[in-house]
């Protein structure tokens, strides 16, 4: 067989040849929708590649981006790796000191910044040791471009740059892009994606039994391009020729709902908090083209998926993955033999993270022992994964050692069961699981049950030290606007739904669950807030 | 990223873990349907692997099969490569001397033969220089098993063989299987598939825009397992977990139609002659589950696809490929922007071989010059392909040189146009195109037009020497049963449908178009029969 490398150059060439007429839509900071085609995008991408030469970026230099989802960002997605450089998507939601850390750690030579994000980025620029150029992409609004020799306008740079005619990467294992995790402790850790891993991952999203992405699709990634490459969708659309809607900075529920309706979106992807907000906005709207509401990043509450099914006729399609897994590991596609189960059972299957993608291997292991546990739906162990788009280590980071098994599998930090049909059920994070009286309580399951209460908007459960039991659960609950709730109501609701000893003595009514930079519940913040307090006292807070 | 090899071991393990309850059905020689599951199949495959050890097959030895499509054949498909050996599917339709040639050329150490095929195989056994064992698989009928020390019964061998617990292949580029082409001139040429190529190819068949194979599918490969691995379907079903219906020896139209109906087949694949025969048998039948009638191997007449659309509501889905391309190169999936075209235009698009699969590159080049021609739907050139599942050469064969371009692309021998949307239209084989008065006449296009005549069953067009024009077309036409046709009727029908100078002076009414071992029109036979005759004289033959 031919020694044909799997590279993003192939993906680019395919789009340039086949999808010239397909559309890329970008929403700007001021709400306008800029429309372009893959044909124009491809031509501009070749000029961006020339700009990287012009700027003197080294042959394998890191090219940083600090940007919302946009067609320009997608140009950089291919201009950098197709010339051998490495795209580094900086997470704009990291703390400033973390942004500085990752840009310095990756040794970014240039950063492409959205104009609307200059207020966040520019104050850090003098701390970035390797950045020689800052290229500003005008996304419709923001401060004046700083008068500084390092700064250039993206369009001016393009205008004076030569088109690169030949994209070629010989080694499919060479680095194409990198992304830092948004770990809650310590500095972020870098994951380096190869041409091979990204090409295979893009194909994986096009399989019938995963997302089934197709040329017919109109894809709206509400998940940012700096978050595991918009879950790989940013490459997949280019390979399939799907139209793409880049939502820009406004990720508010009304804006997303409007885009879904007006652009005839067929596949939309985002974290649970996005979809919680969007659902009320879809009330009374027609969505005849929508075929997948993809959700991942953290556990999808069963009640949320069911609410989508009841309101728009389409349950959420849950997927599981991490920055370290490119990210698609598994997708909750229902097996054909289960397709005719009662809705109640289907909802339970959809609340799993589903079945592994082809080319991904999973196992659950006894914590600490690395012995494999059976797929019986009962045994709980740490989920470990292997595959061609799973990280083998972190970029120049001593912390790699603890994150991989002796035989090289990624320790995900998730506690899971796997049943005989292969459905993976996430029980908890290894660090969030609550050890009470020698038994485990799943914080995620408790949260899911509480979020099934009609007056609950959000709930997060953490473990707090307890003299008698070692640890006990504490529930932090946010009531829906206008609803009145107290701890007893929550405990009463849980009675009969979970084991008696799971019911938390403490239920705290709070205004909002604190979130991490990527929209996940920040249990670290909740622990800091509540574990100092005396155990046993509950405080009911009524929301206005 | 992890250095995770793409191997059939992964595909096997996936099926063993996930698809234990999914079904494999094999039709035996006597018409019985043997039902098994992937669970039992996997367990047996591990014992077949043990049998290969028991027989002393060398570490990378070639394991021959001479068999119909069956669950047992599918066991060998994984037992051989997952232990590092190379599966060699002997084409039972080759001439006996060719079978001897390929078995000796590949140095097969063992051959697994269906009992019903012993009459074809056994007479050759003494000429097979490297074959030490002949294992007979009892497919329900056939002669007694020969009393010979080389011969063993498959089930007896399995019963005494140890299960191989660990399947592991470290190098994804190692050989997994081989297949010889059924060239019409000279000895067949061997193509060696790697673990990597077969794994990637299986994924390609699962993409939404190719065949979209899914766990929900019930796949009927009417194409034999010795013909490019049943077009790769034999691996794809195992990766997806689709149920598979192995039709065994009876590929008659009534038998195939019956299977399609009774087994709720969703995807069926075969060459045009198969589908020509099957259509009348589907009259009045309900096929609510059928979603793809896949067709390839030779050009699909537009009239045939339209007949399927009109009768069963589903046009044929044409795909293009060769033994050298694993075989999927392109699939005639209609682009979304063309979905609403009038039926007439859609039929024209379906008559193309469609758009390349992801990971496959195509180009058309000036014959002889290797300069690329434009994608304008007009320029005709030789179709050349590149990709990770495209052959780089033939196995130990000096003829490789002429079949590849200087930069390593496969010369397909097909003449094609490619339009601006990427649809590839096969014009002819380079050796079949007719050069008349300095212009090209496409034998395939002429055949397609003639086969549009309601009374025509089949038609093949060849070039015959002509003193004035160099070459002129000669049409060999088979009338439908009971129909009366003559040369003038054909010429009259063509008038206005093709250019005047394309209309053949000679139209020969024949009883049947001779076929090659894989069911393609054998133009070589027609040329031998007709080019000796004087040009200009036409002979009308009426069929009874």
Interface residues (C-beta under 8 A of the other chain):
Chain A: X1 X2 X3 X4 X6 X10 X13 X14 X17 X18 X20 X21 X173 X192 X193 X194 X196 X197 X199 X203 X204 X206 X207 X208 X209 X212 X213 X214 X215 X216 X239 X240 X326 X333 X335 X336 X337 X339 X355 X356 X358 X359 X361 X375 X386 X387 X388 X389 X390 X391 X392 X408 X410 X420 X421 X422
Chain B: X1 X2 X3 X4 X6 X10 X13 X14 X17 X18 X20 X21 X173 X192 X193 X194 X196 X197 X199 X203 X204 X206 X207 X208 X209 X212 X213 X214 X215 X216 X239 X240 X326 X333 X335 X336 X337 X339 X355 X356 X358 X359 X361 X375 X386 X387 X388 X389 X390 X391 X392 X408 X410 X420 X421 X422
